[in-house]
């Protein structure tokens, strides 16, 4: 591990020198790539330098203990020695995590698709609550929301909602949310007061760039139709809504949120590109069985990942056996405890795999 860290430190210092070179500064593409590489290494380098400093302090403290006769100074040296030995252990663990292979999509924006599943109107109402939860979580992180398509059921529920979350690291946090979310409660539509179980599916996709997926528009069929609101009432007098069919895969996407046909078409293409990219990722993940095992259920829409039990006020994430009793806070966007626990579990699984391979 430390040979690798030394190599990273050497490369980081090489980049620092290159960035001072006038020839590099005058080449915007090269300069941008070097800045990006430097940023990707900075956390590791900073932590490694902290490790080296603690190691030097340990050596100095040991030297002082060997050479000093004053008991007061020796006691200070012992304290410093113990403190920095613990620091070295802690930093070593942090460095192991920092050296784990990075998900190349972690920095990307995301496209979120939420659909009501089993449970009719109650499932649609739950889908709307999940949408609100993610919007509030995005606001806490100062990310931006861009609505792409919405299909309501007339009583405040969402049969389907597709939206983008734009912000640094959005995918790194939200990628664990893909799957089936289950709710257990007395529905507002139920007069008998019985607890029902309903579901909604969430799909989190990294927003794909043109370089990620080369899309052949000749393989896409576009239809236009009139946007409509609840009960089929026309909310637009022009045919601005767009239905995109990707012929090779059969994927169909409708966008009607914008009043402009062109904007709806652009959004449909963006969603298609991300769906195709997600299919490519799924293929790669199934081909790498060990890597797939180290993930905490990312990407599988059919996996039941979480239950929201309203009568008991608890939320359980089944993948890591985590239960929290803060229903209201979580539904108001306070997802940090759940997401941080999922990230920690994923890192622990990857570390375990790495140690097995060694």
N, C-alpha and C positions, 0 to 999 in steps of 0.2 A: 504493500500500500504506500509506503513512504518513498519508494523509488518513483512511483507514479506521481506522488505529490511534488517531488523535486522536479520532475519533468514539466509538470504544470506550472510551477513557479518560474522555471527557466523560460518557458514559452510566454508567460505573462510579461516577463521583463523584456523579452524580444519584441513583443507587441508594443510596449511602451516606447521603445526606441524607434520602431517603425513609424509610429504615429507622429514622431517629431521630424521625420524625413519630409522635406518639401515636395519631393516627387509623389509621395503617398498622399499628402495633403491636397495636392492638385488633381488627384484621381478620386472623384467622389465615390465611385463604386467600391474601390479597394478600401478607402478610408472607412466607409460605412460597414463593410464586412469585418474589418479589424476591430472597430468599435463594438460590434455585436459579439465577436469572439472574446474580446476583453471583458465585456459585461457578463458573459456566460462563465468566465473563470474567476471573477472578482470575489465571490462569496467563499469559494474554496481557498483561494490565496490568502484572503484576510484571516480565515480560521486557521490555516496552516501556519501563518506567521505568529498568530497568537499561541499556537502549540509550541513553536520553536522558542518563543520568549519564555513560556512557562518552563520548558526543558532547561533553558539557560539558567533560570532562577533556581531550579533544583540543584544544578551543578554548583552554582555559587554558594548555596546554603550548605551543601555537603562539604565544600572546601572550608567554609567558615567554621563548621563543627569540628573539622580535623585540626584547624590551626588556632582557633580562639580558646583562651583559658577563662575569660570572663563569663561567669555563669549566666548573667543577664543577657549578654549578647548571644550566647549559645541557645538560650530559650527562645529568643526572637528568631534565630535561624531555624530551630526546630519547627516553630509555628509556620514559618514561611515555606519550609520544606513540605510539611504535611498538606498545607493549603494548595500548593502548586502540583503535588502528586495527584491530588483529587481533580484538580483542574485539567491535568493531562489526560486522565481517564475519561472525564466528561467530553473534552474536545475530541478525543479519539473516536468516541461514539458518534459525535456530530459529523466528523469527517467521513466516517463510513457511509452515513446517509447522504452527504453531499456528493460522494463519489458514485452513488447508484446511477445506473443509466437513466438519462432524462427522457421523458416522453416528449418527442418533438412537437407535439400539438399543445403542450401545456400553456404556451403564451397566446394561443389563439382565442378569438371571440367564439361564441357558441350559438348554434341554432337549437332552440328548444321546441319540441312537439309534445303537447299534452292532449290526451284523448280520454273521454269517459269510457270506462270498460263495462264490466258486469254491474247491473244495478239501475239501468234506465236514467230517469231524471236525477236520482240521488247521486249516481256516478258523475253526471254532468256537473252537478253543483260542487262535488268534491274536486273535480278537475279545475273549476273556476277558483276554488280556494288554494289549490296548489299553484296555479298561475300567480295569484296575489302573493303567496309566500315567496316565490322566486323573484317577483318584482321588488318586494320589500328587501329581500336579501341583496339584490343587485344595488338598490339605493343605498344600503348600508356600506357597500363597497365602492360607491360612486361610479358604478357602471351605468351605461345607457341602454335603454330598452327601445327596440324598433319592432312594432307590431307588423306581422307579415300576413296572417290570415286568421280569421275568427269565425266560427260557426256556433251560434248560440242556440239554446233550446226554448227560449221564450219565457223562462222563469228565473233567469239569472245564471243558469248553468252553461257550461261550454261543452258542446259535443267534441269540438276540436279547437285548439288554439296553437298557432305557430308564431314564434317571435324570436328575435335575435337579442342576445346580450353582448354588448360591446364593451370590453374593458380588459386591462392587463391581467393575465392569469385567470380569466374566467373559466376556461376549460379545465385548468389544473384543480380548481375547487369543485366544479359542478359535474365532472365526468362520472362521479360515483352515484349520481342521482338517476341514472337510466335503469328502468325496470318497472315492475308493477307495484304501485302504492295502494295499500288496502285500508279502508276506513270502516270502523265498527261504531255505529251510533243509531239513535232513533232519528230517522229522516224527517224533515219538515213536511214531506209529502205523506207521511204515515200517520193515520189517525188513531191507530190502536196502541201506540206507544211501545211497539216491539223494536228491539235492536236488529238492524239490518247490516249485512256486510256488502260493501260495494268496492269497486276498484277503478283506478285510473292508471293509464300507462304514461310514462315519461321517457322520452328519448332525448339525449343530450348529444349533439353532433358538433365536432369542431368545424368552424366555418372554413370551407375549402377555398383556396386561392386558385387562380387559373393555372399556376404552375403545379398545383397538387393534382388537379383533374383536368385533362384536356377534353373538352366537351364538343362533340360534333353536332351542331345545331340542325344539320340535315336529318339527324335521327330523332329530332323532336317535332311533335305535332302541336300546334297552338290553336286553341279555340277561344273565342271571346263570347262573353255573355253579360247580361245585365246584373249588377250587384243587387243583392236583396237583403233585407233585414228580417226581423222576427216575423213569422207567419207569412213569409213570401212577399211582404210589402216592399215595393221598389224604393230604394234609397238613392238611386242614381238613374238619370234619364238617358245615359249613354251606355254602350256596351264596353265598359272599362274593365270588367273582371276577366281574368285570364285563366284558362285551364291548359296545363302543359302535360303532354303524354310523352314519356321517353320510350320509344318503340322497342329497343333491345331488352329493357328490363321490365317494361309494363308499369313503371312508376308513374302515378298520376298526381299532379299538384295543382291546386286551385289557389289563386290569390285575388282578393277583391277589396283589400283594405284601403288601397289608394284610389283616388278618383281618376288617376291617369293610367291608361292602358299600358303605356310604356313602362311606368314604374312598377306596375303589377307584374309585367313580363320579366323585368330585371330581378324582382324578388323571387319569382318562381324559378328562374335559372339559378339563383343563389342557393335556394333550398335543394334543388336537384343536384347541384354540384356537391353540396355537403352530404346528401344521402348516398351518392355514388362513392364519395370518399370514405364514408362510414362502412360501406360494403367492402371496400378494399382493406380497411383496417381490420374488419372482422375476419377476412380471409387470412391476413398476416398473423392475427392473434391465434387462430385455430391451427395454423401451421407451426407455431412456436408454443408447444404444449406447456413447457415449463414456465414461460413468460405469462401464459394465460392463467396458470395456477396462482401466480404471485399477485394477481389483480383481485381486488375486492368487488367482483361482480360488475365490472364496467361493461357497458355496451349491450348486455343481454336484455332485450325488452320483455322477454317472457318470464324472467326470474322475479319472484315475489321478494322484494327487498325490505319493505317497511310496512308496519301496521300502526295506524293511528286509532287508538281505542279511547273514544270520548267518555264513556261511562266511568272508566278508571283514570282518565286524564293522563294516559301514558302513550309514549311513542316508542316502538321497539324496532331497531334495525336488526333484521334476522341474520345478516352476514357476519356481524361481529358480536352478536348477542348483547347489544347495548340498549338499555332502557332509560329514557328520561321522562320525568314527570313535569314537563313544562309545555303543555300543549299550546296554550295561548301564545307564549313567547315564540315558540318554533313557527307557528302559523303566521306570526307577525314578522317573520324573516330572520329570527335569531337561530341560524343553522350552524353556528360556529362549533359548538360542542360536538354535534354529530359529524360534521364534515372533517374537523380536526382528528376525531377518533378514527374515521375511515382512512384518512391519509396515514396516520401513525400505524394502523394495522397493515396497510398496503406496504409501507416501508419495512415493517418488521418481517413480513412474508418474503419480500425480495432479499433482505439481508440474510434470512435463513437459507434461502435458495442459493445465494452467493457462497455462503459458508459451506454448504453441502458440496458445491461444485469444486471448491478449493480442496 
